Amino acid sequence: MSITVHQFPCLSDNYGFLVRDDATGLAACIDTPDAAAILRELAGLGWKLDLILNTHWHPDHAGGNAEIKAATGATVVGPKEVERIGQAPDRQVAGGDSVSLGETQFQVLESGGHTLGHIAFFDAADRVAFVGDTLFALGCGRLFEGTPEQMWDSLQRLAALPDDTKVYCAHEYTAANARFALSVDDEPAVKARTEAIFAARERGEWTVPTTIGLEKATNPFLRAPLLADRMGLAGAKDHEAFAAVRAAKDSFKG
């Protein structure tokens, strides 16, 4: 089994992802941030769209569902909360479910916190995860609906995936995340990674995908318990340390 992932920028800072099951030629799009861009990329590739896989309900992730479904006949698969944009998914899924794209099997992982019903899609055979707005390169999503404890649990669920798992997150936020990471973590590995990120962005290069192993080693949100003492939170529970890092990022002006 194998898949091909086609990534492209859209909107102001989103990435679009088209995934092709190489055995059958069937394709899926992960979220629908920009219907016109997605349909244009599909036409250029000559791929047949079978599925729309939504991670959460926000318009920059599910707002193109209706237009793309009308143009392609694709089946919309996602969490129940997607109905908040006006139309429920054709198939509702939650953590523990699985979704087939030809011969490719995606495990559905619960990843609430950014929104309550947020999910991620993990292809264990190819070690690829599409995580929406839960985990970013050197960052994580804002807690618009969930609690710090819920988000911490979701991040730990992703951190438990194999270290070499490729992580496709939905936005190019990495340079801003890197500036914040330097403000709370002075580990040499963090400094080296941020320097590489700044140089890559200067060259116009993408910083997505990342990997689980790299995020575990350098992402301040996954490293929050290790940063507790530095933040004056000795003895804090892990999710409390995470909450402090998230609050610091929310108010960060750098």
Buried (B, 14 or more C-beta within 10 A) or exposed (E): EEBEBBBBBBEEEBBBBBBBBBEEEBBBBBBBBBBEBBBBBBEEEEBBBBBBBBBBBBEBBBBBBBBBBEBBEBBBBBBBBBBBBEEBBBEBBBBEBEBEBBBBBBBBBBBBBBBBBBBBBBBBEBBBBBBBBBBBBBBBBBBEBBBBBBBBBBBEBBBEBEEEBBBBBBBBBBBBBBBBBBEBBEBEEBBEBBEEBBEBBEEEEBBBBBBBBBBBBBBBBBBBBEBBEEBEBEEBBBBBBBBBBBEBBEEEEE
